[in-house]
Amino acid sequence: MTFSIVARDPETGSFGVATATGGPCVGALVPHTKNGVGAVATQGDTNPFYGPDGLALLADGVAASEVVDRLTGADPGRDLRQLLVISASGAPAAFTGNGATPSAGSVCDEHFAVGGNMLANDSVIAAAASAFAETSGSLVDRLLAAMLAGEAAGGDQRGTRSAALLVHGSQDYPEADCRVDLSATPLADLEAVVGAVRWGSYAEFASSRPRRAASGRERR
């Protein structure tokens, strides 16, 4: 039902997650990051505890593969889950339950992992992984490129309706936390939101919108 990428930038120490799905509000439960610790994407029949519990284990120095084993091993619903984990160092890890709706799977590289389920075809994950590996620029740029490539390859078999991007750098607050909760074109909209945030163009956008006449009954 979702395809996602977790990644780290070894030069800056940033971590990020980008995700998209055929349902609304994917940014509410799927992506999790913490500065200096790592990133987690929990999807499929989503277990929302995988995010905070996974980051807590990573903060304690547990390797990504062990985090995956501990979380899924203790979960009776694991056959319907999908999980991607990356830490500050070491290889990322992924899990796809035997009951995850096909097309489903994942691929792990040195600094990222891509996974998805209920995908239009088996090319979605490979396209996203290749785009991330071949794109230069910031972690935000590379995550967006991966998601747009996955969407172009077919994306979610139901169509994509929401998308999110979350990146943590050196601070406790995120460098980027952008979401499109419901749209016919959520990844294109997400790219526009990221651009507006980056270039400060929201003021221009807001000034072009029609304004309602002020009223004494208007609430603020």
N, C-alpha and C positions, 0 to 999 in steps of 0.2 A: 504493500500500500504506500510505500515511501522509498525514496532513495536519498542517501546522505553521504557526506564525506567528513571525516575528522582529520586534522592535519596540524603539524607544527612547523614553524619556521626556525631552523637551527641557528640562523644568524641573529635573529632578534629575540628568540625565546617565546614568541607568541604562539598561542594555540587557537584553533578555530573549528567550528562546525558549520556546514551549510546543508540545508535539507529542504525537500519539497515533497508534497503528497497530494493525493486526490481528494482529501477532506479538508476541513477548515482548521486554522489555528495550529499548524504544525510546530510553530515556535514555542508553544506553551509547555510541551512535555519532552520533545525529542532532543534538542541541543543543550549540552551542559559543558561549561568550561570554568577553569579557575587558574589565575595567574600563577606561574611557577609549578603547576601541578599537572595539568593535562586537559583532555577533552573526552567526552562520552556522547554517543548518540544511541538512544534506546528507541526501538521502533518495532514494526510488526504488530502483534497484539501487545502494545506497549506496556512495559512494567515501569511506572514512573520512579520507583525507588532505585532503579539501576543508575540513574544520574547522580544523585547526591551520595549514594552508597559507594558507587564506583570512584568518584572523586575523593572521598574520604580514604579509601584504600590506597589510591595513588599517592595521596599526601603522606601516608604512612610508609611509603617506599615500596609498595607491592607492585610487581611487574604487571604490565598490561595483560599478558596471557593468564597470569594467576588471578587477576581481577575478574576476567571473563569466566574462568573456571569456578571461582567462588560464588559469583552472582548467579550464574546459570545452574550450578550444581545444587544450590539451595532453593531453587524455584520450581515448584511442581508444574508450572505453566510454561516451562522453557521451550517446549517443542513449537510453540507459536511465537517465540520471541526472536528478535534480531538485535545484535549489540555490536558497537564499534568502540574501541578504546585506544587512546594513545597517551603516553606519559612524556615526561620531560626528557627521558633518554630510553634507549632500547627500542625494540621492534613493537609496532602496534599489533593489535589482535582483534579478531572478529568472530562472531558466532551467528549462525543461522540455524534455527530449530528445524527439525525434520518435518514439522507440520506447516512451515511458512509457505504462504501461497506462491506458487511459481508464476513467472520466472523469478527466482530468488537466488542470492549468492553474495559473495564479497571478494575483494582483492586487497591485499596488504602490500605496501611498498615500504621503503625505509622510513619515510617521514609522513605517510598518510595511509588511510584505509577508506575504501569506498564499499558501500553495501546497499542492497535494495531488495524489495519483495513486491509481488504483484506488479512486475514491470512489463512493459509492452513486448520486450524481447531481451535476449541475452547480451545484446550489444550496448545496453545502457551503461552498465558498470564499466565496461572496457573504455567506452568513449569518455566518461567522466574522469577515469584514471589517467588516460592519455592526455587529456586537456590540462589537468593539473600539473602533470610532469613536464609538459612542453611549454607552459605559459610562464613568462617572466613577470616581475613586478611584485607588489605586496601580497601578503597572504590573502587579503580580501579579494584582490584581483584574481588570484589563482583559484580561490574557492568559487567565485562567481563563474569563472571560465569552465570549471568542472561541471557545475550544475547546468549551465546553458548547453554544454555539449551533451550531457545526459538527457536533457529534455529534447534536444534535436534528434537524438537517436531513438526516441520513442517515449521516454519517461515512464510515468505511472500509466498502466493500461487503462485506467478509468479517466485519464486526463488529469492535469495538475491544477489544483485549486488554491494551494497556499504554499508559502516558502518563507524561509528564515535564514539569517546569517548571524553568527555570534563569534566574536573574536576577543580574546583576552591578551593583553600585553603584560607590562610590568606592574601595572596598578591593580588595585582590588576591583575597580570598576571596569567594564568592558570598553575596548577601543571601538567596537562596532556592535550594535545590537539592533538589527533591522528586520522587520517582519512585514509580510503581506498576508493577512489572515483569511481573505476570501476574494478571489479574482478569477476571471477567465484566462488571464495572462500573468500569473503571479511571479514568474522568474524575470520577465521583462520589467514588471513593476518593481521588483526587488532591486534590479540593476538601476532603475531610475531613482529609487529611494537612496541607495548607497551613493549615487552621484550627487544627489541633492545635499546629502549630509556632508560629503567630502568637499564640495565646491561652494557650500553656503548659499545655494540657490533657492532655498525655501522661501526667503523673503520675497523674491521675485515671483515665485509661484503663488504665494499667498496674496500678493498685491493684485494679481490678475483675476482673482476670484470675485464674483459679484458679492456685494455686501448688503445685508438686510438693514433697512432703515432702523435707527434707534427707536426704542419704545420704552415708556415708563414701566411697562409690564415685563420687559425683558429681564430674565434672570442671568446672573453671572456667577 
